[in-house]
C-alpha cells in the first residue's frame, strides 16, 4: 500500500503542587510559644503528595527558615516563630523581639515567599505571605470600668483614658483580641487577693472579632457583680471559678458566632464554688458550647443559647487544667460530687436548632425550654440581664422543630420542668450509676411536644409527676414503675410504652392514655394496683405482658384483668407462667372497640374467662366459663379461625346475642379456664 504513516504516542506531563491563593496574611498574638503554630499553608498535587515546604530567600535558595530568621516552616506547612523571632520556650517570661512583642515596633512583617515540593521534586509557584502581631491585653483584675475601643483602663485596673497611643492603657478592638485577667502578658499566673476577677460593676467588652478571654478567677465575686460582652465573632472565654452575682446579677453575653464558654476548674480549694449563680449567660446565634465543670447552675440563673446547634454540659466528675497556674502548665484538678446540677429556680433556653443538654447529676426546681420561650424571659428595662419573675413558668412556643437531646444523670425532682417543643427529641433520665433515675413530684413535668420523640426513664414516675408526649410516633421506656397519681399521656400517633415493674403502687391512681393510633404497651409487672386502668385510645392497640413471674398461683385475679385496661384489641403473653382475666362487662363497657379482643400467648399461658376461677385451676384442668359480670351468662367456644398464620378459638358470651364485637379470640395452646 502507499501513503503516509504516522506514529502517535501519549506523553504524560506530571502536575506541580498548587496553592489555592497567591497571597496569605496571618495574624497571631504576641508572646507566642515556640511550639505553637502561628499559621499554616497548604498546597495540593493532582498526581503526587506534597512532601515539603520551604521559604524562598532573595537569591532563590530554599530553606526551612525565613531569610531574616524569624519564622520556620515544617513539612506539613505549619509556620512557627523561631528563637531569633522571639518565640518563647514557656510562659515564664515575655518577649522583647518585635516579631513576638506588640509594644516593640513594627507589628507587621513580610512579604515572604514559600513554595511546596512534591515527591517527584516538582515545585509550586510562590505563595506570598505576611504576618501581623496582635496585642494581648493583660490585667491583674478589672474593677469598675468598661473596656472598649473608646475608654481604656490601665494595667492596675484603675482609671480611664481615651489616649490609644499611651501604652499604659489597654483597649479592645473590632478585630481579634486576647484578654488575660489574672495573668501576665506572657500567660504567667499572678497571685494576690482579688486578682483574676471582673467585679465591682466592671464590664469587659471585646467588640467584634474572634476574641479570647481567660480569667483565673470569676466574673463577679463576693457579692459584687461583673459582666462580659463578647460581641460578634467566634469567641472563647475560660473562667477559672464562677459567674456569680450578688445584690446585682453578673452576666456573660455574645452575639453572632460560634462561641465557647467554659466555667470552673474543679479546684480543690475550700468553698471554691465553680458555679453559675444569680447570673445570666446569653450566647446569641451560632453553634455555641457552654460547659460548667464541677459546679451548679442555681439561684435563678438564666442560660439562653440562642439559635444554632448548641451544647450545654453541667459536669460533676473528671479532670481539667487548673486555672491557678501559667497558661502552659500541666497541673490538673479533679472533681467529684461537687456539682453538675440544675436547680433553685434556674432556666435554660436552648433556642432554635439541634441542641444538646447534659446534666450529670440532679435536675430540680428548674426549667429547660427546647426552643424559644413563649414570652419574654428578661425583665423589662433591666441593665444586668435580670430574669423576669415569670420565667420559671414559661413554655416552648412551638416554632422550633430542631432535634433536642436532654440527658439527666441523676433524677428529675422538685418541680423540674422540660418543654421541648416540635422536633424528634430525645430525653434520658438516670444514666449515672448509683442514682435513682426517678421523675418525682407533683409539679415535675416533661412535655416532649410534637414529633417522633423518645423518652427513657431508668427509675420510676411517681408522686403525681406528669409526662405529655404530644402528637407523633413516640416511644417511652420506664424501667421502673408508674405509681401514685402520676400520668403519661400521648397524642395522635403510633406510640410505644414500656413499663418495667409496678403500676399504681402507693396512694392514688396513675393515668395512662395512649391517644389515637396503633399503639403498643409492654408491661413487666404482675399486678395493677387499686382501680388503675390503661387506656389504649382509638386505633388497633396491643398490650404485651413480659413478666417472667409464674402467676398461676392460688389467687382469683391474675396478673392482668380486663378491669385494668380499655380500648385494647390485642393481648400478647410471652411466658407460660402468665395469665389474664377477661370479663364480659369490661368488653361491653369499652365502646371504642370495633373488633373482637385477640389474645396470643405461648403454650400453657392462661386466660380466665369470667374471672371466677383460681389461677391454680389451670394446673388441674378445671374450667368454669360462667361470667355473670354483666348479666347471667357464660362463655362458649363457637368456632376456630386462622389469621396471619395464627389459629384462634373464638369464644362468645351468651348475653351478646348476634353481636360478635365482644367475642374473644384465644390462640390455640393457651389454657382457658
C-alpha positions as CSV (number, residue, x, y, z in Angstrom):
1,X,0.0,0.0,0.0
2,X,1.0,3.6,-0.4
3,X,0.6,6.8,1.7
4,X,1.9,8.5,4.9
5,X,2.1,6.6,8.2
6,X,2.2,8.5,11.5
7,X,3.1,7.2,14.9
8,X,1.1,8.7,17.8
9,X,2.2,8.4,21.5
10,X,0.7,9.6,24.7
11,X,3.1,11.8,26.8
12,X,2.2,12.1,30.5
13,X,3.0,15.6,31.9
14,X,3.3,15.5,35.7
15,X,1.4,18.1,37.7
16,X,3.1,20.5,40.0
17,X,1.8,21.4,43.5
18,X,-0.6,24.3,43.6
19,X,-1.7,26.8,46.3
20,X,-5.3,27.9,46.2
21,X,-4.3,31.5,46.9
22,X,-1.3,33.5,45.7
23,X,-1.1,35.5,48.9
24,X,-2.0,34.8,52.5
25,X,-2.0,37.0,55.6
26,X,-1.6,35.6,59.1
27,X,-2.3,37.2,62.5
28,X,-1.0,36.0,65.8
29,X,-0.9,37.2,69.4
30,X,2.3,38.4,70.9
31,X,4.3,36.3,73.4
32,X,3.7,33.1,71.3
33,X,5.4,29.9,72.4
34,X,7.9,28.2,70.1
35,X,5.7,25.1,70.0
36,X,2.5,26.9,68.9
37,X,2.0,27.3,65.2
38,X,1.0,30.8,64.1
39,X,-0.2,29.8,60.6
40,X,-0.4,27.0,58.0
41,X,-0.1,26.9,54.2
42,X,-1.5,24.0,52.2
43,X,-0.8,23.0,48.6
44,X,-2.4,20.2,46.6
45,X,-1.0,18.0,43.9
46,X,-3.1,16.1,41.4
47,X,-0.7,13.2,40.8
48,X,1.5,13.1,43.9
49,X,1.9,14.0,47.5
50,X,3.3,17.3,48.8
51,X,6.3,16.3,50.9
52,X,7.8,19.6,52.0
53,X,7.5,23.4,52.2
54,X,10.4,26.0,52.1
55,X,10.9,29.7,52.5
56,X,12.5,31.2,49.3
57,X,15.3,33.6,50.0
58,X,16.1,36.6,47.8
59,X,18.8,34.6,45.9
60,X,16.2,31.9,45.1
61,X,17.6,29.4,47.5
62,X,15.2,27.3,49.6
63,X,15.3,27.0,53.4
64,X,13.2,25.8,56.4
65,X,13.6,29.3,57.9
66,X,12.8,32.8,56.5
67,X,15.8,34.9,55.4
68,X,15.6,37.1,58.5
69,X,15.5,34.0,60.7
70,X,12.2,34.9,62.4
71,X,10.0,32.2,61.1
72,X,10.3,28.5,60.3
73,X,8.0,26.1,58.2
74,X,7.8,22.4,58.6
75,X,7.0,19.6,56.1
76,X,3.2,19.9,56.9
77,X,3.2,23.6,56.1
78,X,2.9,24.8,59.7
79,X,4.7,28.0,60.5
80,X,6.3,28.8,63.8
81,X,8.3,31.6,65.4
82,X,12.0,30.8,65.9
83,X,14.2,31.7,68.8
84,X,15.5,34.6,66.7
85,X,11.9,35.6,66.1
86,X,11.3,35.8,69.9
87,X,9.4,32.6,70.3
88,X,9.1,31.7,74.0
89,X,10.0,28.3,75.5
90,X,7.5,28.8,78.3
91,X,5.2,31.5,79.8
92,X,7.8,32.3,82.5
93,X,8.9,35.4,80.6
94,X,7.8,37.7,77.8
95,X,9.3,38.5,74.5
96,X,11.1,41.8,73.6
97,X,11.6,40.8,69.9
98,X,9.5,42.8,67.6
99,X,8.0,39.8,65.8
100,X,6.6,38.5,69.1
101,X,6.0,41.7,71.1
102,X,3.2,44.1,70.2
103,X,4.7,47.0,72.1
104,X,8.0,46.7,70.2
105,X,7.5,48.2,66.7
106,X,6.9,47.2,63.9
107,X,4.0,44.9,64.2
108,X,3.8,43.7,60.6
109,X,6.4,41.6,58.8
110,X,6.8,40.5,55.2
111,X,6.4,39.8,52.4
112,X,7.9,36.3,52.5
113,X,7.8,33.6,49.8
114,X,7.0,29.9,50.4
115,X,7.0,27.1,47.9
116,X,5.7,23.5,48.1
117,X,7.6,20.5,46.7
118,X,6.0,17.1,45.8
119,X,7.5,13.6,46.0
120,X,8.9,13.9,42.4
121,X,10.8,17.1,43.2
122,X,8.4,19.4,41.3
123,X,7.9,22.8,42.9
124,X,4.9,25.1,43.1
125,X,4.8,28.8,42.3
126,X,5.5,31.1,45.2
127,X,2.8,32.0,47.7
128,X,3.3,35.4,49.2
129,X,2.7,35.6,53.0
130,X,2.9,38.3,55.7
131,X,2.4,38.4,59.4
132,X,0.8,40.8,61.9
133,X,1.4,40.7,65.6
134,X,-1.6,41.5,67.7
135,X,-1.8,42.8,71.2
136,X,-2.5,40.8,74.4
137,X,-4.4,42.8,76.9
138,X,-3.3,41.6,80.4
139,X,-4.9,42.9,83.6
140,X,-4.4,41.7,87.1
141,X,-8.2,42.4,87.6
142,X,-10.9,44.6,86.2
143,X,-12.8,46.8,88.7
144,X,-15.5,49.5,87.9
145,X,-14.5,50.3,84.3
146,X,-15.8,49.3,80.9
147,X,-13.0,48.4,78.4
148,X,-13.9,49.2,74.8
149,X,-12.4,51.0,71.8
150,X,-13.1,54.4,73.3
151,X,-12.4,54.1,77.0
152,X,-9.3,52.1,78.0
153,X,-8.3,51.0,81.5
154,X,-4.7,51.0,82.8
155,X,-2.9,47.8,83.9
156,X,-3.5,48.5,87.6
157,X,-7.3,48.2,87.0
158,X,-7.9,51.9,87.8
159,X,-8.6,55.0,85.7
160,X,-10.0,55.8,82.3
161,X,-8.3,57.0,79.1
162,X,-9.0,57.9,75.5
163,X,-5.4,58.1,74.6
164,X,-4.9,55.0,72.5
165,X,-1.2,55.8,72.0
166,X,-0.4,55.6,75.7
167,X,0.9,52.1,76.2
168,X,-0.1,52.3,79.8
169,X,-3.7,51.9,78.8
170,X,-5.4,48.8,77.3
171,X,-8.0,48.9,74.6
172,X,-10.2,46.3,72.8
173,X,-10.8,46.4,69.0
174,X,-13.1,45.2,66.3
175,X,-10.5,42.6,65.3
176,X,-9.3,39.6,67.2
177,X,-8.5,40.4,70.8
178,X,-6.9,38.4,73.6
179,X,-7.6,39.3,77.2
180,X,-5.9,37.7,80.2
181,X,-7.3,38.6,83.6
182,X,-5.1,37.4,86.5
183,X,-2.1,36.5,84.2
184,X,0.8,38.4,82.8
185,X,1.0,39.3,79.2
186,X,3.0,36.1,78.5
187,X,0.5,34.0,80.4
188,X,2.1,33.7,83.8
189,X,-0.3,33.3,86.8
190,X,-0.4,36.2,89.2
191,X,-1.3,35.7,92.9
192,X,-3.0,38.0,95.3
193,X,-6.4,38.7,96.8
194,X,-9.0,39.7,94.2
195,X,-6.6,39.1,91.3
196,X,-8.2,37.4,88.3
197,X,-11.7,38.8,88.8
198,X,-14.1,41.1,86.8
199,X,-16.2,42.6,89.6
200,X,-17.5,45.7,91.3
201,X,-19.7,46.6,88.4
202,X,-16.9,46.2,85.8
203,X,-17.7,45.2,82.2
204,X,-15.3,43.7,79.7
205,X,-16.4,44.5,76.1
206,X,-14.3,42.8,73.4
207,X,-16.3,44.1,70.5
208,X,-16.1,42.3,67.1
209,X,-13.6,39.7,66.0
210,X,-12.7,36.2,67.2
211,X,-11.8,37.1,70.8
212,X,-10.2,35.0,73.5
213,X,-10.7,35.8,77.2
214,X,-9.2,33.9,80.2
215,X,-9.8,34.7,83.8
216,X,-8.0,32.9,86.6
217,X,-10.9,33.6,89.0
218,X,-14.5,34.8,88.4
219,X,-17.0,37.1,86.7
220,X,-18.4,38.7,89.9
221,X,-17.1,37.8,93.3
222,X,-18.0,38.3,97.0
223,X,-21.5,39.7,96.2
224,X,-20.0,42.1,93.7
225,X,-21.3,41.8,90.1
226,X,-19.4,41.9,86.8
227,X,-20.1,41.4,83.1
228,X,-18.5,40.3,79.8
229,X,-19.8,41.3,76.4
230,X,-18.0,39.2,73.8
231,X,-19.7,40.8,70.8
232,X,-19.8,39.2,67.3
233,X,-17.3,36.5,66.3
234,X,-16.2,33.0,67.2
235,X,-15.3,33.8,70.8
236,X,-13.8,31.8,73.6
237,X,-13.9,32.6,77.3
238,X,-12.4,30.5,80.1
239,X,-13.4,31.4,83.6
240,X,-11.5,29.7,86.4
241,X,-14.2,29.8,89.0
242,X,-17.7,31.3,88.8
243,X,-20.1,33.6,87.1
244,X,-21.7,34.8,90.3
245,X,-23.8,37.8,91.2
246,X,-24.6,39.4,94.5
247,X,-27.1,42.2,95.0
248,X,-27.0,42.6,91.3
249,X,-26.7,39.9,88.6
250,X,-23.4,39.0,86.9
251,X,-23.5,38.1,83.2
252,X,-21.7,36.9,80.1
253,X,-23.2,37.6,76.6
254,X,-22.2,37.3,73.0
255,X,-23.8,37.9,69.6
256,X,-23.5,36.0,66.3
257,X,-20.7,33.4,66.1
258,X,-19.7,30.0,67.4
259,X,-18.8,30.7,71.0
260,X,-17.1,28.5,73.7
261,X,-17.8,29.4,77.3
262,X,-16.1,27.2,80.0
263,X,-16.6,27.8,83.7
264,X,-14.8,26.2,86.6
265,X,-11.7,24.1,87.0
266,X,-12.7,21.6,89.8
267,X,-10.4,23.5,92.2
268,X,-9.8,21.7,95.5
269,X,-9.8,25.0,97.4
270,X,-12.4,25.0,100.2
271,X,-15.6,27.0,99.2
272,X,-14.3,27.4,95.6
273,X,-17.7,27.1,94.1
274,X,-17.3,26.9,90.3
275,X,-21.0,27.8,89.9
276,X,-23.2,29.8,87.6
277,X,-25.1,31.6,90.4
278,X,-27.5,34.5,90.2
279,X,-26.1,35.0,86.7
280,X,-27.2,35.3,83.1
281,X,-25.4,33.7,80.0
282,X,-26.8,34.6,76.6
283,X,-24.9,33.4,73.5
284,X,-26.8,34.6,70.5
285,X,-26.9,32.9,67.1
286,X,-24.3,30.3,66.3
287,X,-23.2,26.8,67.3
288,X,-22.2,27.5,70.9
289,X,-20.8,25.4,73.7
290,X,-21.3,26.1,77.4
291,X,-19.5,23.8,79.9
292,X,-19.7,24.1,83.7
293,X,-17.0,22.0,85.3
294,X,-17.7,20.9,88.8
295,X,-20.4,23.4,89.9
296,X,-24.1,24.1,89.8
297,X,-26.4,26.4,87.8
298,X,-28.5,27.9,90.6
299,X,-30.1,30.9,92.3
300,X,-32.4,31.9,89.5
301,X,-29.7,31.8,86.8
302,X,-30.6,32.1,83.1
303,X,-28.9,30.4,80.2
304,X,-30.2,31.4,76.7
305,X,-28.2,29.7,73.9
306,X,-29.9,31.4,71.0
307,X,-30.3,29.9,67.6
308,X,-27.9,27.3,66.3
309,X,-26.8,23.8,67.2
310,X,-25.8,24.4,70.8
311,X,-24.5,22.3,73.6
312,X,-24.8,22.7,77.4
313,X,-22.8,20.4,79.7
314,X,-23.0,20.5,83.5
315,X,-20.2,18.2,84.7
316,X,-19.6,16.6,88.0
317,X,-16.6,14.3,87.7
318,X,-13.4,14.4,85.6
319,X,-10.2,16.3,85.3
320,X,-9.5,19.8,84.0
321,X,-6.5,22.0,83.8
322,X,-6.2,24.2,86.9
323,X,-6.7,27.9,86.3
324,X,-4.2,29.0,89.0
325,X,-1.1,28.2,87.0
326,X,0.7,29.6,84.0
327,X,-1.1,29.0,80.7
328,X,1.2,26.3,79.5
329,X,1.1,24.5,82.9
330,X,0.0,20.8,83.2
331,X,-1.5,20.7,86.7
332,X,-4.9,19.1,86.8
333,X,-7.7,19.4,89.3
334,X,-10.2,16.6,89.9
335,X,-13.8,16.9,90.9
336,X,-16.4,14.5,92.3
337,X,-19.9,15.1,93.8
338,X,-19.2,18.8,93.7
339,X,-21.8,19.8,91.1
340,X,-23.4,19.0,87.8
341,X,-26.8,20.1,89.0
342,X,-29.5,22.4,87.6
343,X,-31.6,23.8,90.4
344,X,-33.2,26.6,92.5
345,X,-35.3,28.5,90.0
346,X,-32.8,28.5,87.1
347,X,-33.9,28.4,83.4
348,X,-32.1,27.0,80.3
349,X,-33.5,28.1,76.9
350,X,-31.9,26.2,74.0
351,X,-33.3,28.2,71.1
352,X,-33.8,27.2,67.5
353,X,-31.6,24.3,66.3
354,X,-30.5,20.8,67.1
355,X,-29.4,21.2,70.7
356,X,-27.9,19.0,73.4
357,X,-28.0,19.3,77.2
358,X,-26.2,17.0,79.7
359,X,-26.9,17.4,83.4
360,X,-24.6,14.9,85.1
361,X,-26.4,14.8,88.5
362,X,-29.7,16.3,89.6
363,X,-32.4,18.5,87.9
364,X,-34.8,20.0,90.3
365,X,-36.8,23.2,90.7
366,X,-35.7,24.5,87.3
367,X,-36.8,24.7,83.7
368,X,-35.5,23.6,80.3
369,X,-37.1,25.0,77.1
370,X,-36.0,23.3,73.9
371,X,-36.8,26.1,71.5
372,X,-38.0,29.7,72.1
373,X,-39.8,30.8,75.2
374,X,-43.5,31.7,74.7
375,X,-43.0,35.0,76.5
376,X,-40.2,37.5,77.2
377,X,-37.7,36.0,79.6
378,X,-35.8,39.1,80.6
379,X,-37.2,41.7,83.0
380,X,-38.3,44.9,81.2
381,X,-35.7,47.7,81.4
382,X,-33.0,45.5,83.1
383,X,-29.4,46.6,82.8
384,X,-27.9,43.4,84.2
385,X,-29.9,41.0,82.1
386,X,-32.2,40.2,85.1
387,X,-34.6,37.3,84.5
388,X,-38.3,38.0,84.8
389,X,-40.0,36.5,87.8
390,X,-42.4,34.5,85.5
391,X,-39.5,32.8,83.6
392,X,-39.8,29.5,85.6
393,X,-43.3,29.0,84.3
394,X,-42.6,29.8,80.6
395,X,-43.0,27.1,77.9
396,X,-41.8,26.4,74.4
397,X,-43.6,28.5,71.8
398,X,-43.8,25.5,69.3
399,X,-41.9,27.2,66.5
400,X,-38.6,25.4,66.6
401,X,-38.6,21.9,65.1
402,X,-34.9,21.1,65.9
403,X,-33.9,17.7,67.3
404,X,-33.1,18.3,71.0
405,X,-31.3,15.8,73.2
406,X,-31.5,16.0,77.0
407,X,-29.6,13.7,79.3
408,X,-30.1,13.7,83.1
409,X,-27.6,11.6,85.0
410,X,-29.4,11.5,88.3
411,X,-33.1,12.3,89.0
412,X,-35.7,14.9,88.0
413,X,-37.4,16.2,91.1
414,X,-38.9,19.1,93.0
415,X,-40.9,20.8,90.2
416,X,-38.4,20.4,87.4
417,X,-40.0,21.2,84.0
418,X,-39.0,20.3,80.5
419,X,-40.7,21.7,77.4
420,X,-39.0,20.5,74.2
421,X,-41.5,21.6,71.5
422,X,-41.6,20.4,68.0
423,X,-39.0,18.0,66.5
424,X,-37.9,14.4,67.0
425,X,-36.5,15.0,70.5
426,X,-34.7,12.5,72.8
427,X,-34.6,12.6,76.6
428,X,-32.9,10.1,79.0
429,X,-33.1,10.2,82.8
430,X,-30.9,8.2,85.2
431,X,-27.7,7.5,83.1
432,X,-25.4,7.8,86.1
433,X,-24.7,4.7,88.1
434,X,-25.9,4.9,91.8
435,X,-28.7,7.4,91.1
436,X,-32.4,6.6,91.2
437,X,-33.4,8.0,87.7
438,X,-36.8,8.9,89.1
439,X,-39.2,11.5,87.8
440,X,-40.7,12.6,91.0
441,X,-43.1,15.3,92.3
442,X,-46.5,16.9,91.6
443,X,-45.0,19.9,89.7
444,X,-42.5,17.8,87.8
445,X,-43.3,18.0,84.1
446,X,-41.9,16.5,80.9
447,X,-43.6,17.9,77.8
448,X,-41.9,16.5,74.7
449,X,-44.1,18.4,72.2
450,X,-44.8,17.3,68.7
451,X,-42.6,15.0,66.7
452,X,-41.4,11.4,67.0
453,X,-39.9,11.6,70.4
454,X,-38.0,9.1,72.6
455,X,-38.1,9.2,76.4
456,X,-36.2,6.8,78.6
457,X,-36.6,6.8,82.4
458,X,-34.3,4.4,84.4
459,X,-36.3,4.7,87.6
460,X,-40.0,5.4,88.5
461,X,-42.5,8.0,87.6
462,X,-44.1,8.8,90.9
463,X,-45.8,11.3,93.2
464,X,-48.0,13.0,90.6
465,X,-45.3,13.7,88.0
466,X,-46.7,14.4,84.6
467,X,-45.4,13.1,81.2
468,X,-47.0,14.5,78.0
469,X,-45.6,13.0,74.8
470,X,-47.7,15.1,72.3
471,X,-48.5,14.0,68.8
472,X,-46.2,11.8,66.8
473,X,-44.9,8.2,66.8
474,X,-43.4,8.3,70.3
475,X,-41.5,5.8,72.4
476,X,-41.4,5.8,76.2
477,X,-39.4,3.3,78.3
478,X,-39.9,3.3,82.0
479,X,-37.5,0.7,83.5
480,X,-39.2,1.1,86.9
481,X,-42.9,1.7,87.6
482,X,-45.6,4.3,87.1
483,X,-47.1,4.9,90.5
484,X,-49.2,7.1,92.8
485,X,-51.1,9.8,90.8
486,X,-48.6,10.2,88.1
487,X,-49.6,10.4,84.4
488,X,-48.4,9.5,80.9
489,X,-50.4,10.8,78.0
490,X,-49.9,10.5,74.3
491,X,-51.5,12.4,71.4
492,X,-52.1,11.1,67.9
493,X,-49.6,8.6,66.5
494,X,-48.4,5.0,66.7
495,X,-46.8,5.1,70.1
496,X,-44.9,2.5,72.2
497,X,-44.9,2.5,76.0
498,X,-42.8,0.1,78.1
499,X,-43.3,-0.2,81.9
500,X,-40.8,-2.4,83.6
501,X,-42.3,-3.1,87.0
502,X,-45.1,-1.7,89.2
503,X,-48.2,0.1,88.0
504,X,-50.3,2.0,90.6
505,X,-48.2,1.4,93.7
506,X,-48.8,3.8,96.5
507,X,-51.7,6.2,97.1
508,X,-53.8,7.3,94.2
509,X,-54.1,6.1,90.6
510,X,-51.8,6.9,87.7
511,X,-53.3,7.8,84.4
512,X,-52.0,6.2,81.2
513,X,-53.7,7.4,78.0
514,X,-52.3,6.4,74.5
515,X,-54.5,8.6,72.3
516,X,-55.3,7.9,68.7
517,X,-53.1,5.5,66.7
518,X,-52.0,1.9,66.7
519,X,-50.2,1.7,70.0
520,X,-48.2,-0.9,71.8
521,X,-47.9,-1.1,75.6
522,X,-45.3,-3.6,77.1
523,X,-45.7,-4.3,80.8
524,X,-43.3,-6.3,83.0
525,X,-45.3,-6.2,86.3
526,X,-47.6,-8.8,87.9
527,X,-50.4,-6.7,89.4
528,X,-52.1,-3.4,88.6
529,X,-52.9,-1.8,91.9
530,X,-56.1,-0.2,93.1
531,X,-58.6,0.9,90.3
532,X,-56.0,1.8,87.7
533,X,-56.8,1.4,84.0
534,X,-54.6,1.7,80.9
535,X,-56.4,3.4,78.1
536,X,-55.3,2.4,74.6
537,X,-57.3,5.1,72.9
538,X,-58.5,5.0,69.3
539,X,-56.8,2.5,67.0
540,X,-55.6,-1.1,66.9
541,X,-53.7,-1.3,70.2
542,X,-51.6,-4.1,71.7
543,X,-50.8,-4.9,75.3
544,X,-47.7,-7.2,75.7
545,X,-47.0,-8.9,79.1
546,X,-43.3,-9.7,79.7
547,X,-43.2,-10.7,83.4
548,X,-41.3,-14.0,84.0
549,X,-43.1,-14.5,87.3
550,X,-45.4,-17.5,87.4
551,X,-48.8,-16.0,88.1
552,X,-50.6,-19.4,88.2
553,X,-50.9,-19.1,92.0
554,X,-53.8,-19.6,94.4
555,X,-55.5,-16.2,93.6
556,X,-58.7,-15.4,91.8
557,X,-57.3,-12.4,90.0
558,X,-54.4,-12.9,87.6
559,X,-51.6,-10.6,86.8
560,X,-53.9,-8.7,84.4
561,X,-57.6,-8.3,84.4
562,X,-59.8,-6.6,81.8
563,X,-60.9,-4.3,84.6
564,X,-57.5,-2.7,84.3
565,X,-57.4,-1.9,80.6
566,X,-59.7,-0.4,78.0
567,X,-59.5,0.1,74.2
568,X,-57.0,-2.6,73.5
569,X,-57.6,-5.0,70.6
570,X,-54.7,-7.4,71.2
571,X,-53.0,-9.0,74.2
572,X,-49.8,-11.0,74.0
573,X,-48.3,-13.3,76.7
574,X,-44.7,-14.3,76.2
575,X,-44.3,-16.7,79.2
576,X,-46.2,-19.8,80.1
577,X,-46.5,-18.5,83.7
578,X,-48.6,-15.6,82.6
579,X,-52.4,-15.3,83.0
580,X,-55.2,-12.9,82.1
581,X,-58.7,-12.5,83.4
582,X,-61.4,-11.4,80.9
583,X,-64.9,-10.2,82.0
584,X,-67.8,-9.6,79.5
585,X,-68.8,-6.5,81.3
586,X,-65.5,-4.8,80.7
587,X,-65.6,-5.6,77.0
588,X,-69.2,-4.3,76.8
589,X,-68.3,-1.1,78.5
590,X,-65.4,-0.5,76.1
591,X,-67.4,1.4,73.4
592,X,-64.4,2.3,71.3
593,X,-63.6,-1.2,70.3
594,X,-64.9,-2.2,66.8
595,X,-63.3,-5.7,66.6
596,X,-63.0,-8.7,69.0
597,X,-60.2,-8.9,71.5
598,X,-57.4,-11.1,70.2
599,X,-55.2,-12.9,72.8
600,X,-51.9,-14.5,71.8
601,X,-49.6,-16.4,74.0
602,X,-47.1,-19.2,74.4
603,X,-48.3,-22.7,75.2
604,X,-49.7,-23.2,78.7
605,X,-50.3,-19.4,79.4
606,X,-53.7,-18.9,80.9
607,X,-57.0,-17.0,80.1
608,X,-59.7,-17.0,82.8
609,X,-63.0,-16.2,81.0
610,X,-65.3,-14.7,83.6
611,X,-62.7,-14.1,86.3
612,X,-64.3,-16.8,88.6
613,X,-61.5,-19.4,88.8
614,X,-58.4,-19.7,90.9
615,X,-55.5,-19.4,88.6
616,X,-54.2,-22.7,90.0
617,X,-57.2,-24.3,88.3
618,X,-55.1,-24.2,85.2
619,X,-52.8,-26.8,86.7
620,X,-55.7,-29.3,87.3
621,X,-57.6,-28.6,84.0
622,X,-60.6,-27.2,85.9
623,X,-62.8,-25.0,83.7
624,X,-65.6,-22.7,84.6
625,X,-66.8,-20.4,81.8
626,X,-69.6,-18.7,83.7
627,X,-69.4,-14.9,83.5
628,X,-72.1,-13.0,85.5
629,X,-70.2,-9.7,85.5
630,X,-72.9,-8.0,83.3
631,X,-75.8,-10.5,83.4
632,X,-76.3,-14.2,83.9
633,X,-74.4,-15.9,81.2
634,X,-71.4,-17.9,80.2
635,X,-68.7,-18.2,77.5
636,X,-68.7,-20.9,74.9
637,X,-66.3,-21.8,72.1
638,X,-68.2,-21.1,68.8
639,X,-65.6,-21.6,66.1
640,X,-62.0,-21.7,65.0
641,X,-60.3,-19.2,62.7
642,X,-56.8,-18.7,61.3
643,X,-55.5,-15.1,60.9
644,X,-51.9,-14.2,59.9
645,X,-50.8,-17.8,60.4
646,X,-52.2,-18.0,64.0
647,X,-55.1,-20.3,64.8
648,X,-57.6,-18.9,67.3
649,X,-60.6,-20.4,69.2
650,X,-63.5,-18.0,69.1
651,X,-65.3,-17.5,72.4
652,X,-68.8,-15.9,72.5
653,X,-70.8,-14.7,75.6
654,X,-74.4,-15.8,75.8
655,X,-75.7,-12.3,76.6
656,X,-74.1,-10.9,73.4
657,X,-76.8,-12.2,71.1
658,X,-75.8,-11.9,67.5
659,X,-73.1,-9.3,68.1
660,X,-69.5,-10.5,67.7
661,X,-67.7,-7.3,68.6
662,X,-67.2,-8.5,72.2
663,X,-66.1,-12.0,71.2
664,X,-62.6,-13.2,72.4
665,X,-60.2,-14.8,70.0
666,X,-57.8,-17.0,72.0
667,X,-54.7,-18.6,70.4
668,X,-54.8,-22.4,70.5
669,X,-52.4,-23.8,73.1
670,X,-53.4,-21.2,75.7
671,X,-55.2,-22.8,78.7
672,X,-58.8,-21.5,79.0
673,X,-60.4,-21.8,82.5
